[in-house]
Structures are given as C-alpha cells and as structure tokens.
Amino acid sequence: MGTADLFDWLHSKKRLSNRPAANKPPPGFLQPDVLLEDLARRVPRYLADVDQGRLIRPACKRSLSDTDGDPVSVWDHTRLEAMQYVMAVPGRRFELLSGPARQIEMIDAYLLQRPHENTVIDFTGTTSANFAIAIVAGLNWLTHCAQLAGVPPAQQSGTIRNFRKLVTVAHRWWLAEDASERCAQMLSRAEQPPLMLYLIWSEYTRLAKQITAAALLGASSGRSAKPVSLPADLVARFEAAKDPGDLLAIGTA
C-alpha cells in the first residue's frame, strides 16, 4: 500500500469519527432485545444508503478511499448484508431466535432445512422454516463475499456444515431441564447463551472479519509473509477484535 492509500486511510478514520452514532455498530455485549432493535434500525438504513447510491455493495468491494471503506464499516456492513435475510422474514416473530422457550422449535426447523445455494429467496413456509432458509441465505452471501474478497479457499469451505455443528451442540444444551434458568443467569452476567440469534450474529461476524481481512488488510492479517504498509496499531487491533465495535477507538484516536 502506497502513500496515497495511507492518506486515504487517514481520511477514512476522520469519516468514521464523524459518522452519526446511530450508524455505528454498538460496542460491548447486547441483550437479545437490544440487538434486535439495533438490527431493525440499522439494516434498513444500510440498504437504503445502498439503494440511493451512497455506498458500494457488497462492502467487500470497497477500497480505503471509498465512503465507509474503513475496516470497521466493511466488517460491520458485510454482516448486515448477511443479516438482511433474517430481518426480512415476514411476521417479525423474532422470539423464535431470542426466546428461550422457542429454541428447540427453531433449532429443529433449522436442522430439518436442506442446504441451498441461494442468495435470492422466497418465504413460503412456516415462520421457523422461513428463518432457517434466511439463515442459510446469509451464510451463502458470506461465502459469495469471501470469494470476491479472495479469502483463502480453506477458510471458505464448510461454512454451512460448520454452522450446523454449532447448532447441533446448542440443541443438546437446550435439552437440559435447567436450560432456561442457565440462559437467564448467563444474560445477567452479560454472557451469550446459545440462543439462535447469538449463534447467527456471532458466526456472521466471524466470517465477515475474514472477508474484511482479505479485502482490506491482505497480507497483514497473517496469511502471507509479504508486508503491507498499514498502521501497526490497526493490524494489531483488528487481529484482537471480536466485533467491529472493538475497533471504534481507531476512528477516534
């Protein structure tokens, strides 16, 4: 990366610090209802910005000189792109994703869902079946973005299979008699129980980070010995971050 690109990066930091708080990913742990409220606000706003030509979509195609081409935005917007399918399911019965009493029902529906390769989908089944279709569509979108960004093939493979394993483990967790009580205790400690909402959001966030690393950081994410001229603190913060909100300090430093 040359001097001009580094200059663009510094300006992207300034744009990030000037962005309205409502457009930034909220940092820290979010209770399920708060996370859903945030997604219900930010996903439509992001799609409207894309439709009106203010942002490039998919986010992984942006450069540092583009509007919201900084790592925080690309990482966050990539997962919002995947989450749009879930947020579009008719009926808004999000308790299937966030309610302890509905987890077995939702997980069973997901495990019954046959894998598909679509990112354009129709909702024609029950709400739980529609959520299952939407979850897979989001994973497919992230696989598509990974290919565009040049994520190594070994990291791209098995996305749906790996998520299915996570859901299967969660299914066993929810079968325990005290599962709801343990869920409440974890939430009170600001910990994430295996609610489908958290499983989806965490997996989309993890995959979106890989995409952002390939799209913007290239070799600096540890996948090559070739050096890249990016600020050292950015690389270190990015590698340590679990969520784009963890990187917000970069934009205000």
Backbone torsions as a table, in degrees:
resi	resn	phi	psi	omega
1	MET	NA	129.6	-175.3
2	GLY	-89.0	-176.8	-178.6
3	THR	-61.4	-39.9	-179.1
4	ALA	-62.1	-42.0	179.8
5	ASP	-66.2	-38.4	179.0
6	LEU	-66.4	-37.8	174.9
7	PHE	-60.6	-42.7	177.2
8	ASP	-61.5	-38.8	179.7
9	TRP	-62.8	-41.9	179.6
10	LEU	-62.8	-37.3	177.5
11	HIS	-70.7	-31.7	177.2
12	SER	-66.8	-32.3	175.4
13	LYS	-62.5	-41.7	179.4
14	LYS	-64.6	-41.2	178.7
15	ARG	-62.7	-38.4	-179.7
16	LEU	-64.1	-43.4	-178.0
17	SER	-67.3	-24.9	-179.8
18	ASN	-90.7	-4.9	-178.1
19	ARG	-68.0	138.0	176.7
20	PRO	-55.3	143.2	-177.1
21	ALA	-57.8	-32.7	-177.9
22	ALA	-65.0	-20.2	-178.5
23	ASN	-92.9	-7.4	-178.3
24	LYS	-89.3	149.2	173.2
25	PRO	-66.9	128.8	-179.6
26	PRO	-68.3	135.2	-179.0
27	PRO	-80.7	159.9	172.0
28	GLY	79.8	-176.0	-178.0
29	PHE	-71.8	137.8	177.1
30	LEU	-121.9	130.8	171.9
31	GLN	-62.0	155.6	-175.3
32	PRO	-55.0	-43.9	-178.6
33	ASP	-67.0	-34.5	178.6
34	VAL	-69.1	-41.7	177.5
35	LEU	-61.8	-43.8	178.8
36	LEU	-63.7	-40.6	177.9
37	GLU	-63.0	-40.9	179.5
38	ASP	-64.4	-43.9	179.6
39	LEU	-66.5	-40.1	179.7
40	ALA	-63.3	-25.6	178.3
41	ARG	-88.5	-45.1	-169.4
42	ARG	-85.2	-31.7	179.7
43	VAL	-62.7	-51.4	177.8
44	PRO	-61.5	-36.5	179.8
45	ARG	-64.6	-41.0	178.9
46	TYR	-65.1	-45.8	179.7
47	LEU	-63.1	-35.5	177.0
48	ALA	-65.8	-40.2	177.3
49	ASP	-62.2	-38.6	177.8
50	VAL	-66.5	-48.0	-178.0
51	ASP	-60.5	-32.5	-178.7
52	GLN	-89.2	7.4	174.4
53	GLY	78.0	13.5	-178.5
54	ARG	-83.3	-22.1	-177.6
55	LEU	-134.0	148.0	174.3
56	ILE	-82.5	133.4	175.5
57	ARG	-131.7	132.6	5.3
58	PRO	-72.4	152.4	-176.6
59	ALA	-60.5	-27.8	-177.2
60	CYS	-68.3	-10.4	178.1
61	LYS	-89.6	-2.6	-179.8
62	ARG	-77.8	153.7	169.5
63	SER	-106.6	171.7	-178.5
64	LEU	-62.0	-24.5	-178.1
65	SER	-85.0	-8.8	179.4
66	ASP	-79.9	158.3	173.0
67	THR	-57.3	131.3	-177.1
68	ASP	53.1	43.2	175.7
69	GLY	-95.2	8.9	178.6
70	ASP	-77.5	159.0	-177.9
71	PRO	-58.4	-37.4	179.0
72	VAL	-59.6	-48.6	-176.1
73	SER	-68.6	-45.2	-178.1
74	VAL	-62.9	-42.5	178.7
75	TRP	-63.2	-49.9	-178.1
76	ASP	-65.8	-45.5	-176.9
77	HIS	-68.4	-31.5	177.2
78	THR	-63.3	-42.1	178.6
79	ARG	-72.7	-30.9	174.6
80	LEU	-64.7	-38.1	177.2
81	GLU	-59.6	-40.3	178.1
82	ALA	-70.8	-35.8	-175.4
83	MET	-76.1	-14.3	-177.7
84	GLN	-59.7	-31.0	-179.4
85	TYR	-66.0	-45.8	179.0
86	VAL	-62.9	-42.3	-177.6
87	MET	-70.6	-16.8	-178.9
88	ALA	-90.8	-5.1	-179.0
89	VAL	-60.9	128.7	-178.0
90	PRO	-62.1	150.4	174.8
91	GLY	96.5	-24.6	177.8
92	ARG	53.4	38.9	178.5
93	ARG	-88.8	65.2	-173.8
94	PHE	-72.4	-7.2	175.2
95	GLU	-62.5	-21.8	175.2
96	LEU	-64.1	-27.5	179.6
97	LEU	-94.5	-26.5	-171.5
98	SER	-118.7	-13.2	-177.1
99	GLY	-89.3	123.5	-179.9
100	PRO	-53.4	-38.7	-177.2
101	ALA	-69.7	-14.9	-176.8
102	ARG	-106.2	3.0	-172.6
103	GLN	-68.2	-42.1	179.2
104	ILE	-61.6	-42.7	178.2
105	GLU	-59.3	-46.2	-177.7
106	MET	-69.7	-42.1	-179.3
107	ILE	-65.5	-41.4	177.2
108	ASP	-59.3	-42.1	179.4
109	ALA	-63.2	-40.6	179.9
110	TYR	-66.5	-43.9	-177.7
111	LEU	-68.4	-22.5	175.5
112	LEU	-81.6	-17.3	-176.9
113	GLN	-71.3	125.4	176.1
114	ARG	-73.3	137.8	177.4
115	PRO	-59.0	145.2	174.6
116	HIS	-137.7	168.5	-176.6
117	GLU	-112.4	17.4	-171.8
118	ASN	-88.5	145.0	167.1
119	THR	-117.3	-0.3	169.5
120	VAL	-118.0	116.5	-169.2
121	ILE	-131.9	159.5	173.0
122	ASP	-116.5	145.1	177.6
123	PHE	-104.0	107.5	-176.0
124	THR	-129.2	-1.0	-176.0
125	GLY	-108.5	-158.9	174.5
126	THR	-67.9	166.1	-178.5
127	THR	-62.3	-41.8	179.7
128	SER	-64.8	-39.4	177.1
129	ALA	-66.4	-38.2	177.5
130	ASN	-64.7	-39.9	175.8
131	PHE	-62.0	-41.7	179.9
132	ALA	-60.8	-44.2	177.3
133	ILE	-61.2	-42.8	-178.1
134	ALA	-66.0	-39.1	179.4
135	ILE	-61.1	-45.6	179.4
136	VAL	-65.1	-39.7	178.3
137	ALA	-60.1	-40.2	177.3
138	GLY	-63.0	-40.9	176.8
139	LEU	-64.9	-38.8	177.2
140	ASN	-63.5	-39.8	178.3
141	TRP	-61.5	-42.4	-179.9
142	LEU	-67.0	-34.8	174.4
143	THR	-63.8	-42.0	176.6
144	HIS	-60.3	-45.3	179.4
145	CYS	-65.3	-37.3	178.4
146	ALA	-61.7	-39.5	177.3
147	GLN	-65.9	-42.0	179.0
148	LEU	-63.8	-39.6	-174.8
149	ALA	-81.4	-14.7	-178.7
150	GLY	84.2	29.7	172.6
151	VAL	-61.2	135.8	180.0
152	PRO	-53.0	137.9	-176.8
153	PRO	-53.3	-34.6	-179.3
154	ALA	-62.8	-31.1	177.9
155	GLN	-81.4	-21.5	-179.0
156	GLN	-81.1	-29.4	-171.1
157	SER	-74.1	147.2	172.7
158	GLY	74.7	21.7	-176.3
159	THR	-59.3	-51.0	-178.4
160	ILE	-69.2	-39.8	179.3
161	ARG	-61.8	-43.8	-179.0
162	ASN	-65.1	-40.9	179.1
163	PHE	-66.6	-36.5	177.7
164	ARG	-60.8	-36.8	177.3
165	LYS	-63.5	-42.2	177.8
166	LEU	-60.7	-43.4	-179.0
167	VAL	-66.8	-36.2	178.4
168	THR	-64.3	-41.4	176.2
169	VAL	-63.2	-42.2	178.4
170	ALA	-62.6	-36.9	178.5
171	HIS	-58.0	-44.7	179.2
172	ARG	-64.3	-37.9	-179.8
173	TRP	-61.9	-42.9	-177.1
174	TRP	-75.9	-15.0	177.6
175	LEU	-74.4	-17.6	179.1
176	ALA	-66.6	144.8	-176.5
177	GLU	-62.1	-33.3	-176.3
178	ASP	-97.5	20.5	-174.4
179	ALA	-61.0	-44.9	-178.5
180	SER	-63.9	-39.7	178.7
181	GLU	-65.4	-43.5	178.4
182	ARG	-64.2	-36.3	177.3
183	CYS	-59.8	-47.9	-180.0
184	ALA	-62.2	-39.8	179.5
185	GLN	-64.6	-42.0	179.6
186	MET	-64.5	-42.9	179.5
187	LEU	-63.3	-37.0	179.2
188	SER	-66.8	-23.7	177.7
189	ARG	-96.2	11.3	-178.1
190	ALA	60.1	40.9	175.1
191	GLU	-114.6	154.0	-178.1
192	GLN	-94.3	112.2	169.9
193	PRO	-76.0	168.4	-176.5
194	PRO	-79.7	52.8	170.1
195	LEU	-69.4	144.6	-179.4
196	MET	-56.4	-36.5	178.8
197	LEU	-57.3	-47.7	-179.6
198	TYR	-68.1	-38.7	179.0
199	LEU	-60.2	-45.6	-179.7
200	ILE	-63.9	-53.7	-174.7
201	TRP	-62.6	-40.6	179.8
202	SER	-66.5	-41.1	-179.9
203	GLU	-69.8	-41.9	176.4
204	TYR	-61.5	-39.5	179.4
205	THR	-64.9	-42.9	180.0
206	ARG	-63.0	-46.6	-178.8
207	LEU	-67.7	-37.6	178.8
208	ALA	-65.2	-30.6	176.8
209	LYS	-65.8	-43.0	177.3
210	GLN	-59.2	-41.9	-179.5
211	ILE	-64.3	-44.7	179.5
212	THR	-63.2	-41.2	178.5
213	ALA	-59.6	-44.4	-179.6
214	ALA	-69.7	-38.8	-174.4
215	ALA	-73.9	-38.6	-171.5
216	LEU	-114.5	-37.1	-172.7
217	LEU	-96.5	-24.0	177.4
218	GLY	55.8	-124.7	-173.9
219	ALA	-65.1	-20.7	-175.1
220	SER	-70.1	-10.1	177.8
221	SER	-86.5	9.7	174.3
222	GLY	91.7	11.5	-176.7
223	ARG	-99.2	2.1	180.0
224	SER	-157.5	155.2	178.2
225	ALA	-83.8	-9.4	-178.2
226	LYS	-72.1	123.9	-178.3
227	PRO	-73.4	150.9	175.9
228	VAL	-127.1	136.1	-175.8
229	SER	-82.7	76.5	174.2
230	LEU	-119.1	152.0	178.9
231	PRO	-53.8	132.3	-175.2
232	ALA	-59.9	-37.5	-177.6
233	ASP	-68.4	-30.6	177.6
234	LEU	-63.7	-47.3	-178.4
235	VAL	-61.7	-45.7	-178.5
236	ALA	-65.0	-42.9	179.7
237	ARG	-64.9	-42.1	-179.4
238	PHE	-62.5	-46.3	-178.3
239	GLU	-63.1	-32.7	-178.4
240	ALA	-84.4	-21.0	-173.1
241	ALA	-71.3	143.0	173.3
242	LYS	-104.1	-13.3	-176.1
243	ASP	-149.5	148.1	177.8
244	PRO	-56.8	-31.1	178.1
245	GLY	-59.6	-25.5	178.5
246	ASP	-67.5	-20.3	-176.7
247	LEU	-93.9	-1.9	-174.7
248	LEU	-59.5	-28.0	179.0
249	ALA	-61.2	-25.0	178.6
250	ILE	-63.6	-38.7	-176.1
251	GLY	-74.5	-14.6	-176.9
252	THR	-114.1	-1.8	-177.3
253	ALA	-69.7	NA	NA
